[in-house]
């Protein structure tokens, strides 16, 4: 395996990459010991080590005084980076470690931050002198140090970004900085407003879509907290809506297994709630989801599978969870009037819904032509900017139940 391939972001964790590079260069140089160290508060701390035998004297996490190490003097330019015999250098000869280990041949290259300050070093040494070492060998160790430095910098930057992301999500959770917008869903067969979908809107910086906020929350381990906050905010306004209307709220399937689930729906009139599930990955146990949903559905909760047609997993959700609603993904709706393949798939799903007693909801309708094609297919419910944009609660409560749909023939 080449050193370049070890730097591939897909090749293991940062630590695994550094360890593999260190092992490869030590073996190539035929040294007894290799290590990567960090300079902290006047000490050299060993972060990675690789040795030829079990007698490797370097232990990860151990440290020693910086001024008693070769690394310190090499980083300051007082000792050469390549020594074929450490005892021939006056400074190295005076250091106790030269005799105690002992150190014969030694190569060391400083690791530096982007601003030029020293982070630590990459070193290889043998217990006996080695006259065969050349400047090409030192060049290889420098390449190793460059790769290690790049990996550590990337990992440090990623850690900083994770910390910043976590702080952003925590600030939203603590301030409850989520507003709910309500997008109307219409029953085409009944000619009326049927439901509102509760959509999260974030007022905090940076300004970005809700998918990015929820994605970052999941990445930093706060996905559950943010999802249940959004659910709480949506359910809090249910009483303000007309009793004839349903409210659809969103959760990812994994949240159904959370101990927070029962408390989130406690005291809620679930006969007015539709829970939308979406996820573009497989579910480990549909039986576990069914068991979690059973007491809620017994109280009247209805189930919708969102984003159907966007991936195979949502079809599994439909088959294994028996929802009352199937929501066609907007990627399937877009241009359906001009695309025979999209139309055929939508027709198949609509036929399935009719045979199993599911309402099929087309979401993301934006043009008259799309609306006309979907009505012709037999879609039972519809939502999208053509029919109604998401609005604040104050506007939602004033929306009439009777609906007048656009005329595609006009």
C-alpha positions as YAML, in Angstrom:
chain: A
units: angstrom
residues:
- id: 1
  name: UNK
  ca: [0.00, 0.00, 0.00]
- id: 2
  name: UNK
  ca: [1.40, 3.40, -0.97]
- id: 3
  name: UNK
  ca: [1.71, 6.33, 1.42]
- id: 4
  name: UNK
  ca: [-0.54, 8.32, -0.89]
- id: 5
  name: UNK
  ca: [-3.33, 5.76, -0.54]
- id: 6
  name: UNK
  ca: [-3.06, 5.95, 3.24]
- id: 7
  name: UNK
  ca: [-3.94, 9.64, 3.05]
- id: 8
  name: UNK
  ca: [-7.20, 8.84, 1.30]
- id: 9
  name: UNK
  ca: [-10.02, 10.19, 3.57]
- id: 10
  name: UNK
  ca: [-11.84, 6.89, 3.16]
- id: 11
  name: UNK
  ca: [-8.96, 4.86, 4.55]
- id: 12
  name: UNK
  ca: [-9.77, 4.43, 8.23]
- id: 13
  name: UNK
  ca: [-9.72, 7.05, 10.96]
- id: 14
  name: UNK
  ca: [-7.08, 9.74, 11.25]
- id: 15
  name: UNK
  ca: [-5.32, 7.71, 13.96]
- id: 16
  name: UNK
  ca: [-5.31, 4.57, 11.83]
- id: 17
  name: UNK
  ca: [-3.85, 6.53, 8.92]
- id: 18
  name: UNK
  ca: [-1.05, 8.01, 11.02]
- id: 19
  name: UNK
  ca: [-0.24, 4.63, 12.54]
- id: 20
  name: UNK
  ca: [-0.09, 2.97, 9.12]
- id: 21
  name: UNK
  ca: [2.19, 5.68, 7.71]
- id: 22
  name: UNK
  ca: [4.50, 5.46, 10.71]
- id: 23
  name: UNK
  ca: [4.74, 1.69, 10.44]
- id: 24
  name: UNK
  ca: [5.44, 1.84, 6.71]
- id: 25
  name: UNK
  ca: [8.23, 4.40, 6.96]
- id: 26
  name: UNK
  ca: [9.87, 2.69, 9.96]
- id: 27
  name: UNK
  ca: [9.96, -0.60, 8.12]
- id: 28
  name: UNK
  ca: [11.28, 1.00, 4.95]
- id: 29
  name: UNK
  ca: [14.10, 2.68, 6.87]
- id: 30
  name: UNK
  ca: [14.82, -0.57, 8.79]
- id: 31
  name: UNK
  ca: [14.71, 1.31, 12.10]
- id: 32
  name: UNK
  ca: [13.93, -0.35, 15.43]
- id: 33
  name: UNK
  ca: [11.47, 2.28, 16.67]
- id: 34
  name: UNK
  ca: [9.30, 5.01, 15.17]
- id: 35
  name: UNK
  ca: [7.05, 7.48, 16.93]
- id: 36
  name: UNK
  ca: [5.05, 10.67, 16.58]
- id: 37
  name: UNK
  ca: [5.22, 13.06, 19.50]
- id: 38
  name: UNK
  ca: [3.52, 16.27, 20.57]
- id: 39
  name: UNK
  ca: [5.19, 19.08, 22.52]
- id: 40
  name: UNK
  ca: [3.00, 20.19, 25.42]
- id: 41
  name: UNK
  ca: [3.96, 22.43, 28.37]
- id: 42
  name: UNK
  ca: [7.65, 21.65, 28.18]
- id: 43
  name: UNK
  ca: [7.20, 17.91, 27.71]
- id: 44
  name: UNK
  ca: [7.30, 15.53, 24.78]
- id: 45
  name: UNK
  ca: [4.18, 13.33, 24.76]
- id: 46
  name: UNK
  ca: [4.18, 10.18, 22.62]
- id: 47
  name: UNK
  ca: [1.00, 9.97, 20.52]
- id: 48
  name: UNK
  ca: [1.85, 7.09, 18.14]
- id: 49
  name: UNK
  ca: [4.55, 4.48, 18.23]
- id: 50
  name: UNK
  ca: [5.68, 1.48, 16.19]
- id: 51
  name: UNK
  ca: [8.48, -0.94, 17.00]
- id: 52
  name: UNK
  ca: [10.26, -3.86, 15.45]
- id: 53
  name: UNK
  ca: [9.87, -6.05, 18.56]
- id: 54
  name: UNK
  ca: [7.84, -6.24, 21.75]
- id: 55
  name: UNK
  ca: [10.78, -4.53, 23.49]
- id: 56
  name: UNK
  ca: [9.76, -1.13, 22.06]
- id: 57
  name: UNK
  ca: [10.69, 1.30, 24.86]
- id: 58
  name: UNK
  ca: [8.19, 3.97, 23.71]
- id: 59
  name: UNK
  ca: [4.68, 3.85, 25.20]
- id: 60
  name: UNK
  ca: [1.75, 5.84, 23.82]
- id: 61
  name: UNK
  ca: [0.73, 8.49, 26.35]
- id: 62
  name: UNK
  ca: [4.09, 8.50, 28.15]
- id: 63
  name: UNK
  ca: [6.12, 11.70, 28.25]
- id: 64
  name: UNK
  ca: [9.51, 13.08, 29.18]
- id: 65
  name: UNK
  ca: [11.07, 16.53, 29.63]
- id: 66
  name: UNK
  ca: [11.40, 18.21, 26.24]
- id: 67
  name: UNK
  ca: [14.92, 19.52, 26.84]
- id: 68
  name: UNK
  ca: [16.15, 15.97, 27.40]
- id: 69
  name: UNK
  ca: [14.95, 14.74, 24.00]
- id: 70
  name: UNK
  ca: [16.53, 14.68, 20.56]
- id: 71
  name: UNK
  ca: [13.27, 16.12, 19.14]
- id: 72
  name: UNK
  ca: [13.69, 19.38, 21.02]
- id: 73
  name: UNK
  ca: [17.16, 20.09, 19.68]
- id: 74
  name: UNK
  ca: [16.30, 19.03, 16.14]
- id: 75
  name: UNK
  ca: [13.26, 21.33, 16.12]
- id: 76
  name: UNK
  ca: [15.46, 24.23, 17.27]
- id: 77
  name: UNK
  ca: [18.07, 23.53, 14.59]
- id: 78
  name: UNK
  ca: [20.74, 22.59, 17.13]
- id: 79
  name: UNK
  ca: [20.97, 18.93, 16.09]
- id: 80
  name: UNK
  ca: [20.88, 17.46, 12.56]
- id: 81
  name: UNK
  ca: [17.73, 15.73, 11.35]
- id: 82
  name: UNK
  ca: [19.81, 12.76, 10.18]
- id: 83
  name: UNK
  ca: [22.44, 11.14, 12.42]
- id: 84
  name: UNK
  ca: [24.01, 7.86, 11.34]
- id: 85
  name: UNK
  ca: [25.59, 7.56, 14.81]
- id: 86
  name: UNK
  ca: [24.15, 9.76, 17.55]
- id: 87
  name: UNK
  ca: [27.30, 9.45, 19.65]
- id: 88
  name: UNK
  ca: [29.20, 11.47, 17.05]
- id: 89
  name: UNK
  ca: [27.03, 14.57, 17.68]
- id: 90
  name: UNK
  ca: [28.24, 16.54, 20.73]
- id: 91
  name: UNK
  ca: [24.77, 17.43, 22.01]
- id: 92
  name: UNK
  ca: [23.34, 13.97, 21.45]
- id: 93
  name: UNK
  ca: [26.39, 12.36, 23.06]
- id: 94
  name: UNK
  ca: [25.75, 14.32, 26.28]
- id: 95
  name: UNK
  ca: [22.09, 13.29, 26.55]
- id: 96
  name: UNK
  ca: [21.54, 10.35, 28.94]
- id: 97
  name: UNK
  ca: [18.94, 8.80, 26.59]
- id: 98
  name: UNK
  ca: [21.67, 8.13, 24.00]
- id: 99
  name: UNK
  ca: [23.29, 5.63, 26.34]
- id: 100
  name: UNK
  ca: [20.21, 4.42, 28.19]
- id: 101
  name: UNK
  ca: [18.05, 3.28, 25.24]
- id: 102
  name: UNK
  ca: [20.58, 3.24, 23.52]
- id: 103
  name: UNK
  ca: [20.21, 5.43, 20.41]
- id: 104
  name: UNK
  ca: [22.40, 4.57, 17.42]
- id: 105
  name: UNK
  ca: [21.09, 6.01, 14.13]
- id: 106
  name: UNK
  ca: [18.42, 8.69, 14.42]
- id: 107
  name: UNK
  ca: [16.15, 10.58, 12.03]
- id: 108
  name: UNK
  ca: [13.75, 13.30, 13.18]
- id: 109
  name: UNK
  ca: [11.56, 15.81, 11.36]
- id: 110
  name: UNK
  ca: [9.56, 18.52, 13.18]
- id: 111
  name: UNK
  ca: [5.78, 18.69, 12.79]
- id: 112
  name: UNK
  ca: [4.61, 22.27, 12.48]
- id: 113
  name: UNK
  ca: [1.28, 24.06, 12.64]
- id: 114
  name: UNK
  ca: [0.12, 26.10, 9.64]
- id: 115
  name: UNK
  ca: [1.55, 29.23, 11.30]
- id: 116
  name: UNK
  ca: [5.02, 27.64, 11.48]
- id: 117
  name: UNK
  ca: [5.04, 26.90, 15.21]
- id: 118
  name: UNK
  ca: [6.19, 23.45, 16.26]
- id: 119
  name: UNK
  ca: [3.54, 20.87, 17.07]
- id: 120
  name: UNK
  ca: [5.83, 17.92, 17.68]
- id: 121
  name: UNK
  ca: [7.96, 15.55, 15.63]
- id: 122
  name: UNK
  ca: [8.13, 12.32, 13.65]
- id: 123
  name: UNK
  ca: [11.16, 10.23, 14.60]
- id: 124
  name: UNK
  ca: [12.75, 6.90, 13.78]
- id: 125
  name: UNK
  ca: [15.83, 5.43, 15.45]
- id: 126
  name: UNK
  ca: [17.78, 2.24, 15.73]
- id: 127
  name: UNK
  ca: [19.66, 0.88, 18.73]
- id: 128
  name: UNK
  ca: [22.86, 0.67, 16.71]
- id: 129
  name: UNK
  ca: [24.54, 3.04, 14.22]
- id: 130
  name: UNK
  ca: [23.59, 2.76, 10.54]
- id: 131
  name: UNK
  ca: [26.10, 4.16, 8.02]
- id: 132
  name: UNK
  ca: [23.85, 3.29, 5.06]
- id: 133
  name: UNK
  ca: [21.32, 6.06, 5.74]
- id: 134
  name: UNK
  ca: [21.20, 8.81, 3.10]
- id: 135
  name: UNK
  ca: [19.48, 12.14, 2.51]
- id: 136
  name: UNK
  ca: [16.91, 10.20, 0.43]
- id: 137
  name: UNK
  ca: [15.91, 8.37, 3.60]
- id: 138
  name: UNK
  ca: [15.55, 11.69, 5.37]
- id: 139
  name: UNK
  ca: [13.42, 12.90, 2.46]
- id: 140
  name: UNK
  ca: [11.10, 9.94, 2.94]
- id: 141
  name: UNK
  ca: [10.68, 10.80, 6.61]
- id: 142
  name: UNK
  ca: [9.94, 14.40, 5.65]
- id: 143
  name: UNK
  ca: [7.24, 13.14, 3.31]
- id: 144
  name: UNK
  ca: [5.89, 11.06, 6.18]
- id: 145
  name: UNK
  ca: [5.86, 14.15, 8.40]
- id: 146
  name: UNK
  ca: [4.04, 16.16, 5.72]
- id: 147
  name: UNK
  ca: [1.35, 13.48, 5.45]
- id: 148
  name: UNK
  ca: [1.00, 13.12, 9.22]
- id: 149
  name: UNK
  ca: [0.81, 16.88, 9.61]
- id: 150
  name: UNK
  ca: [-1.91, 17.12, 6.97]
- id: 151
  name: UNK
  ca: [-3.93, 14.33, 8.60]
- id: 152
  name: UNK
  ca: [-3.63, 15.84, 12.06]
- id: 153
  name: UNK
  ca: [-4.55, 19.28, 10.73]
- id: 154
  name: UNK
  ca: [-7.58, 17.86, 8.94]
- id: 155
  name: UNK
  ca: [-8.63, 15.90, 12.04]
- id: 156
  name: UNK
  ca: [-8.16, 18.94, 14.26]
- id: 157
  name: UNK
  ca: [-10.20, 21.06, 11.89]
- id: 158
  name: UNK
  ca: [-12.95, 18.42, 11.80]
- id: 159
  name: UNK
  ca: [-12.99, 18.29, 15.60]
- id: 160
  name: UNK
  ca: [-13.26, 22.08, 15.75]
- id: 161
  name: UNK
  ca: [-16.12, 22.01, 13.26]
- id: 162
  name: UNK
  ca: [-17.88, 19.32, 15.34]
- id: 163
  name: UNK
  ca: [-17.49, 21.41, 18.47]
- id: 164
  name: UNK
  ca: [-18.80, 24.50, 16.70]
- id: 165
  name: UNK
  ca: [-21.71, 22.51, 15.25]
- id: 166
  name: UNK
  ca: [-22.61, 21.07, 18.63]
- id: 167
  name: UNK
  ca: [-22.55, 24.54, 20.16]
- id: 168
  name: UNK
  ca: [-24.88, 25.82, 17.40]
- id: 169
  name: UNK
  ca: [-27.38, 23.01, 17.93]
- id: 170
  name: UNK
  ca: [-27.28, 23.36, 21.72]
- id: 171
  name: UNK
  ca: [-27.96, 27.08, 21.40]
- id: 172
  name: UNK
  ca: [-31.04, 26.35, 19.27]
- id: 173
  name: UNK
  ca: [-32.27, 23.72, 21.73]
- id: 174
  name: UNK
  ca: [-31.72, 25.92, 24.78]
- id: 175
  name: UNK
  ca: [-33.43, 28.91, 23.17]
- id: 176
  name: UNK
  ca: [-36.11, 26.72, 21.54]
- id: 177
  name: UNK
  ca: [-35.30, 28.68, 18.40]
- id: 178
  name: UNK
  ca: [-37.59, 26.76, 16.05]
- id: 179
  name: UNK
  ca: [-40.65, 28.30, 14.44]
- id: 180
  name: UNK
  ca: [-43.33, 26.20, 12.80]
- id: 181
  name: UNK
  ca: [-44.76, 26.94, 9.37]
- id: 182
  name: UNK
  ca: [-47.94, 25.19, 8.23]
- id: 183
  name: UNK
  ca: [-48.32, 23.96, 4.65]
- id: 184
  name: UNK
  ca: [-51.86, 23.03, 3.58]
- id: 185
  name: UNK
  ca: [-52.71, 19.57, 2.30]
- id: 186
  name: UNK
  ca: [-55.90, 19.29, 0.25]
- id: 187
  name: UNK
  ca: [-58.27, 16.40, -0.37]
- id: 188
  name: UNK
  ca: [-58.95, 16.39, -4.09]
- id: 189
  name: UNK
  ca: [-61.86, 13.98, -3.75]
- id: 190
  name: UNK
  ca: [-63.59, 16.05, -1.05]
- id: 191
  name: UNK
  ca: [-62.61, 19.45, -2.44]
- id: 192
  name: UNK
  ca: [-61.46, 20.78, 0.91]
- id: 193
  name: UNK
  ca: [-58.54, 21.56, 3.14]
- id: 194
  name: UNK
  ca: [-57.69, 18.30, 4.91]
- id: 195
  name: UNK
  ca: [-54.53, 18.90, 6.96]
- id: 196
  name: UNK
  ca: [-51.48, 21.02, 7.61]
- id: 197
  name: UNK
  ca: [-47.95, 19.72, 7.61]
- id: 198
  name: UNK
  ca: [-45.86, 21.25, 10.40]
- id: 199
  name: UNK
  ca: [-42.53, 22.36, 8.96]
- id: 200
  name: UNK
  ca: [-39.62, 23.52, 11.09]
- id: 201
  name: UNK
  ca: [-38.02, 26.89, 10.39]
- id: 202
  name: UNK
  ca: [-34.81, 27.98, 12.10]
- id: 203
  name: UNK
  ca: [-34.19, 31.61, 12.98]
- id: 204
  name: UNK
  ca: [-30.61, 31.20, 14.19]
- id: 205
  name: UNK
  ca: [-27.48, 31.79, 12.15]
- id: 206
  name: UNK
  ca: [-26.34, 30.55, 9.75]
- id: 207
  name: UNK
  ca: [-29.41, 30.92, 7.57]
- id: 208
  name: UNK
  ca: [-29.96, 27.52, 5.99]
- id: 209
  name: UNK
  ca: [-32.61, 24.90, 5.37]
- id: 210
  name: UNK
  ca: [-34.06, 22.64, 8.07]
- id: 211
  name: UNK
  ca: [-32.52, 19.53, 6.48]
- id: 212
  name: UNK
  ca: [-29.07, 21.00, 7.14]
- id: 213
  name: UNK
  ca: [-29.92, 21.80, 10.74]
- id: 214
  name: UNK
  ca: [-31.27, 18.32, 11.42]
- id: 215
  name: UNK
  ca: [-28.35, 16.78, 9.52]
- id: 216
  name: UNK
  ca: [-25.81, 18.64, 11.63]
- id: 217
  name: UNK
  ca: [-27.69, 17.74, 14.82]
- id: 218
  name: UNK
  ca: [-27.49, 14.05, 13.91]
- id: 219
  name: UNK
  ca: [-23.78, 14.38, 13.12]
- id: 220
  name: UNK
  ca: [-22.97, 15.87, 16.55]
- id: 221
  name: UNK
  ca: [-25.18, 13.47, 18.52]
- id: 222
  name: UNK
  ca: [-28.08, 15.85, 19.16]
- id: 223
  name: UNK
  ca: [-30.50, 14.60, 16.52]
- id: 224
  name: UNK
  ca: [-32.97, 13.22, 19.04]
- id: 225
  name: UNK
  ca: [-33.06, 16.41, 21.09]
- id: 226
  name: UNK
  ca: [-33.68, 18.60, 18.05]
- id: 227
  name: UNK
  ca: [-36.33, 16.34, 16.51]
- id: 228
  name: UNK
  ca: [-38.35, 16.16, 19.71]
- id: 229
  name: UNK
  ca: [-38.07, 19.91, 20.21]
- id: 230
  name: UNK
  ca: [-39.55, 20.43, 16.74]
- id: 231
  name: UNK
  ca: [-42.28, 17.89, 17.52]
- id: 232
  name: UNK
  ca: [-43.16, 19.64, 20.78]
- id: 233
  name: UNK
  ca: [-43.34, 23.02, 19.04]
- id: 234
  name: UNK
  ca: [-45.66, 21.65, 16.36]
- id: 235
  name: UNK
  ca: [-48.02, 19.82, 18.74]
- id: 236
  name: UNK
  ca: [-48.29, 22.87, 21.00]
- id: 237
  name: UNK
  ca: [-50.37, 24.67, 18.34]
- id: 238
  name: UNK
  ca: [-52.70, 21.79, 17.48]
- id: 239
  name: UNK
  ca: [-55.54, 23.19, 19.60]
- id: 240
  name: UNK
  ca: [-55.51, 26.44, 17.61]
- id: 241
  name: UNK
  ca: [-56.35, 24.68, 14.34]
- id: 242
  name: UNK
  ca: [-59.88, 23.81, 13.22]
- id: 243
  name: UNK
  ca: [-60.92, 20.48, 14.85]
- id: 244
  name: UNK
  ca: [-61.83, 19.16, 11.41]
- id: 245
  name: UNK
  ca: [-58.19, 19.37, 10.32]
- id: 246
  name: UNK
  ca: [-55.35, 16.93, 10.79]
- id: 247
  name: UNK
  ca: [-51.80, 17.96, 11.68]
- id: 248
  name: UNK
  ca: [-48.90, 16.02, 10.22]
- id: 249
  name: UNK
  ca: [-45.61, 15.98, 12.12]
- id: 250
  name: UNK
  ca: [-42.26, 14.47, 11.23]
- id: 251
  name: UNK
  ca: [-39.93, 12.00, 12.93]
- id: 252
  name: UNK
  ca: [-37.23, 9.67, 11.65]
- id: 253
  name: UNK
  ca: [-37.96, 5.98, 12.37]
- id: 254
  name: UNK
  ca: [-35.18, 5.63, 14.93]
- id: 255
  name: UNK
  ca: [-36.99, 8.15, 17.18]
- id: 256
  name: UNK
  ca: [-39.87, 5.70, 17.57]
- id: 257
  name: UNK
  ca: [-37.57, 3.63, 19.77]
- id: 258
  name: UNK
  ca: [-36.73, 6.57, 22.02]
- id: 259
  name: UNK
  ca: [-37.99, 6.62, 25.62]
- id: 260
  name: UNK
  ca: [-39.12, 10.19, 24.89]
- id: 261
  name: UNK
  ca: [-41.77, 9.05, 22.42]
- id: 262
  name: UNK
  ca: [-44.60, 8.29, 24.87]
- id: 263
  name: UNK
  ca: [-44.09, 11.54, 26.77]
- id: 264
  name: UNK
  ca: [-44.04, 13.58, 23.55]
- id: 265
  name: UNK
  ca: [-47.56, 12.38, 22.67]
- id: 266
  name: UNK
  ca: [-48.99, 12.26, 26.19]
- id: 267
  name: UNK
  ca: [-52.32, 14.10, 26.39]
- id: 268
  name: UNK
  ca: [-52.35, 14.82, 22.64]
- id: 269
  name: UNK
  ca: [-55.60, 14.05, 20.72]
- id: 270
  name: UNK
  ca: [-53.92, 11.58, 18.40]
- id: 271
  name: UNK
  ca: [-57.01, 11.13, 16.24]
- id: 272
  name: UNK
  ca: [-56.00, 14.52, 14.77]
- id: 273
  name: UNK
  ca: [-52.32, 13.69, 14.26]
- id: 274
  name: UNK
  ca: [-50.53, 12.07, 11.34]
- id: 275
  name: UNK
  ca: [-46.96, 10.98, 11.98]
- id: 276
  name: UNK
  ca: [-44.74, 11.18, 8.89]
- id: 277
  name: UNK
  ca: [-41.77, 8.85, 8.78]
- id: 278
  name: UNK
  ca: [-38.91, 9.37, 6.40]
- id: 279
  name: UNK
  ca: [-35.43, 7.98, 6.08]
- id: 280
  name: UNK
  ca: [-33.28, 7.06, 3.12]
- id: 281
  name: UNK
  ca: [-31.67, 4.08, 4.83]
- id: 282
  name: UNK
  ca: [-32.78, 0.69, 5.99]
- id: 283
  name: UNK
  ca: [-34.51, -0.03, 9.30]
- id: 284
  name: UNK
  ca: [-33.00, -2.72, 11.52]
- id: 285
  name: UNK
  ca: [-36.27, -4.05, 12.91]
- id: 286
  name: UNK
  ca: [-39.72, -3.26, 11.57]
- id: 287
  name: UNK
  ca: [-41.19, -5.38, 14.34]
- id: 288
  name: UNK
  ca: [-39.69, -3.02, 16.91]
- id: 289
  name: UNK
  ca: [-41.20, -0.03, 15.08]
- id: 290
  name: UNK
  ca: [-44.61, -1.69, 14.91]
- id: 291
  name: UNK
  ca: [-44.51, -2.39, 18.64]
- id: 292
  name: UNK
  ca: [-43.54, 1.22, 19.38]
- id: 293
  name: UNK
  ca: [-46.33, 2.56, 17.18]
- id: 294
  name: UNK
  ca: [-49.04, 0.16, 18.39]
- id: 295
  name: UNK
  ca: [-50.17, 2.04, 21.55]
- id: 296
  name: UNK
  ca: [-50.17, 5.35, 19.67]
- id: 297
  name: UNK
  ca: [-52.14, 3.99, 16.72]
- id: 298
  name: UNK
  ca: [-54.58, 2.44, 19.17]
- id: 299
  name: UNK
  ca: [-55.26, 6.00, 20.38]
- id: 300
  name: UNK
  ca: [-55.96, 7.16, 16.83]
- id: 301
  name: UNK
  ca: [-52.56, 8.16, 15.48]
- id: 302
  name: UNK
  ca: [-52.32, 7.79, 11.71]
- id: 303
  name: UNK
  ca: [-49.13, 7.02, 9.87]
- id: 304
  name: UNK
  ca: [-47.72, 8.51, 6.68]
- id: 305
  name: UNK
  ca: [-44.59, 7.41, 4.83]
- id: 306
  name: UNK
  ca: [-42.84, 10.44, 3.37]
- id: 307
  name: UNK
  ca: [-40.59, 10.67, 0.30]
- id: 308
  name: UNK
  ca: [-41.96, 7.50, -1.32]
- id: 309
  name: UNK
  ca: [-40.34, 7.06, -4.71]
- id: 310
  name: UNK
  ca: [-37.05, 8.61, -3.61]
- id: 311
  name: UNK
  ca: [-35.42, 5.32, -2.56]
- id: 312
  name: UNK
  ca: [-35.97, 1.65, -1.81]
- id: 313
  name: UNK
  ca: [-36.20, 2.06, 1.97]
- id: 314
  name: UNK
  ca: [-39.41, 4.09, 1.85]
- id: 315
  name: UNK
  ca: [-41.10, 1.29, -0.10]
- id: 316
  name: UNK
  ca: [-40.09, -1.09, 2.73]
- id: 317
  name: UNK
  ca: [-41.65, 1.34, 5.19]
- id: 318
  name: UNK
  ca: [-44.91, 1.20, 3.20]
- id: 319
  name: UNK
  ca: [-44.95, -2.59, 3.01]
- id: 320
  name: UNK
  ca: [-43.96, -3.30, 6.61]
- id: 321
  name: UNK
  ca: [-45.70, -0.50, 8.54]
- id: 322
  name: UNK
  ca: [-49.12, -0.34, 6.75]
- id: 323
  name: UNK
  ca: [-49.55, 3.45, 6.76]
- id: 324
  name: UNK
  ca: [-52.77, 5.34, 6.14]
- id: 325
  name: UNK
  ca: [-50.98, 7.81, 3.86]
- id: 326
  name: UNK
  ca: [-48.32, 7.46, 1.18]
- id: 327
  name: UNK
  ca: [-46.58, 10.71, 0.26]
- id: 328
  name: UNK
  ca: [-44.97, 10.81, -3.17]
- id: 329
  name: UNK
  ca: [-41.57, 12.50, -3.13]
- id: 330
  name: UNK
  ca: [-41.31, 15.77, -5.01]
- id: 331
  name: UNK
  ca: [-38.53, 14.31, -7.15]
- id: 332
  name: UNK
  ca: [-41.19, 11.99, -8.58]
- id: 333
  name: UNK
  ca: [-43.67, 14.86, -9.08]
- id: 334
  name: UNK
  ca: [-41.29, 17.24, -10.80]
- id: 335
  name: UNK
  ca: [-42.11, 17.25, -14.52]
- id: 336
  name: UNK
  ca: [-44.45, 14.26, -14.22]
- id: 337
  name: UNK
  ca: [-46.61, 15.69, -17.01]
- id: 338
  name: UNK
  ca: [-43.69, 15.27, -19.43]
- id: 339
  name: UNK
  ca: [-42.11, 12.08, -18.12]
- id: 340
  name: UNK
  ca: [-43.73, 8.73, -18.89]
- id: 341
  name: UNK
  ca: [-41.54, 6.85, -16.38]
- id: 342
  name: UNK
  ca: [-42.49, 9.15, -13.49]
- id: 343
  name: UNK
  ca: [-46.13, 8.94, -14.46]
- id: 344
  name: UNK
  ca: [-46.02, 5.14, -14.61]
- id: 345
  name: UNK
  ca: [-44.48, 4.88, -11.15]
- id: 346
  name: UNK
  ca: [-46.97, 7.34, -9.67]
- id: 347
  name: UNK
  ca: [-49.84, 5.38, -11.24]
- id: 348
  name: UNK
  ca: [-48.52, 2.13, -9.78]
- id: 349
  name: UNK
  ca: [-48.26, 3.60, -6.29]
- id: 350
  name: UNK
  ca: [-51.72, 5.15, -6.60]
- id: 351
  name: UNK
  ca: [-53.17, 1.79, -7.63]
- id: 352
  name: UNK
  ca: [-51.45, 0.16, -4.64]
- id: 353
  name: UNK
  ca: [-52.92, 2.82, -2.35]
- id: 354
  name: UNK
  ca: [-56.41, 2.32, -3.73]
- id: 355
  name: UNK
  ca: [-56.22, -1.46, -3.23]
- id: 356
  name: UNK
  ca: [-54.85, -1.21, 0.31]
- id: 357
  name: UNK
  ca: [-56.98, 1.69, 1.51]
- id: 358
  name: UNK
  ca: [-54.16, 4.27, 1.64]
- id: 359
  name: UNK
  ca: [-54.55, 7.88, 0.62]
- id: 360
  name: UNK
  ca: [-51.79, 8.92, -1.79]
- id: 361
  name: UNK
  ca: [-50.50, 12.47, -1.30]
- id: 362
  name: UNK
  ca: [-48.52, 14.23, -4.02]
- id: 363
  name: UNK
  ca: [-46.18, 16.80, -2.50]
- id: 364
  name: UNK
  ca: [-44.16, 19.51, -4.17]
- id: 365
  name: UNK
  ca: [-46.69, 20.38, -6.90]
- id: 366
  name: UNK
  ca: [-45.57, 23.62, -8.55]
- id: 367
  name: UNK
  ca: [-47.18, 23.78, -12.00]
- id: 368
  name: UNK
  ca: [-50.66, 23.50, -13.44]
- id: 369
  name: UNK
  ca: [-49.46, 20.76, -15.79]
- id: 370
  name: UNK
  ca: [-48.17, 18.66, -12.89]
- id: 371
  name: UNK
  ca: [-51.44, 19.17, -11.02]
- id: 372
  name: UNK
  ca: [-53.51, 18.14, -14.04]
- id: 373
  name: UNK
  ca: [-51.43, 15.00, -14.60]
- id: 374
  name: UNK
  ca: [-51.75, 13.98, -10.97]
- id: 375
  name: UNK
  ca: [-55.51, 14.48, -10.89]
- id: 376
  name: UNK
  ca: [-55.75, 12.38, -14.03]
- id: 377
  name: UNK
  ca: [-53.72, 9.63, -12.34]
- id: 378
  name: UNK
  ca: [-56.14, 9.61, -9.40]
- id: 379
  name: UNK
  ca: [-54.07, 11.14, -6.60]
- id: 380
  name: UNK
  ca: [-56.36, 11.65, -3.60]
- id: 381
  name: UNK
  ca: [-54.48, 14.44, -1.77]
- id: 382
  name: UNK
  ca: [-52.07, 17.17, -2.83]
- id: 383
  name: UNK
  ca: [-49.75, 19.82, -1.47]
- id: 384
  name: UNK
  ca: [-47.21, 22.17, -2.99]
- id: 385
  name: UNK
  ca: [-46.49, 25.80, -3.75]
- id: 386
  name: UNK
  ca: [-49.11, 25.83, -6.52]
- id: 387
  name: UNK
  ca: [-51.82, 25.08, -3.95]
- id: 388
  name: UNK
  ca: [-50.45, 26.79, -0.86]
- id: 389
  name: UNK
  ca: [-47.12, 27.80, 0.63]
- id: 390
  name: UNK
  ca: [-46.15, 27.22, 4.26]
- id: 391
  name: UNK
  ca: [-47.64, 29.99, 6.41]
- id: 392
  name: UNK
  ca: [-47.47, 31.10, 10.07]
- id: 393
  name: UNK
  ca: [-50.07, 29.78, 12.48]
- id: 394
  name: UNK
  ca: [-52.03, 33.05, 12.40]
- id: 395
  name: UNK
  ca: [-52.59, 32.64, 8.65]
- id: 396
  name: UNK
  ca: [-53.25, 28.91, 8.90]
- id: 397
  name: UNK
  ca: [-56.14, 29.33, 11.33]
- id: 398
  name: UNK
  ca: [-57.86, 31.76, 8.93]
- id: 399
  name: UNK
  ca: [-57.62, 29.47, 5.90]
- id: 400
  name: UNK
  ca: [-61.10, 28.32, 4.74]
- id: 401
  name: UNK
  ca: [-61.91, 24.63, 4.74]
- id: 402
  name: UNK
  ca: [-63.55, 24.76, 1.31]
- id: 403
  name: UNK
  ca: [-61.02, 24.68, -1.51]
- id: 404
  name: UNK
  ca: [-61.03, 25.99, -5.06]
- id: 405
  name: UNK
  ca: [-58.44, 24.25, -7.17]
- id: 406
  name: UNK
  ca: [-56.65, 25.81, -10.14]
- id: 407
  name: UNK
  ca: [-58.04, 25.02, -13.58]
- id: 408
  name: UNK
  ca: [-55.33, 23.50, -15.75]
- id: 409
  name: UNK
  ca: [-57.46, 24.01, -18.86]
- id: 410
  name: UNK
  ca: [-57.81, 27.76, -18.41]
...
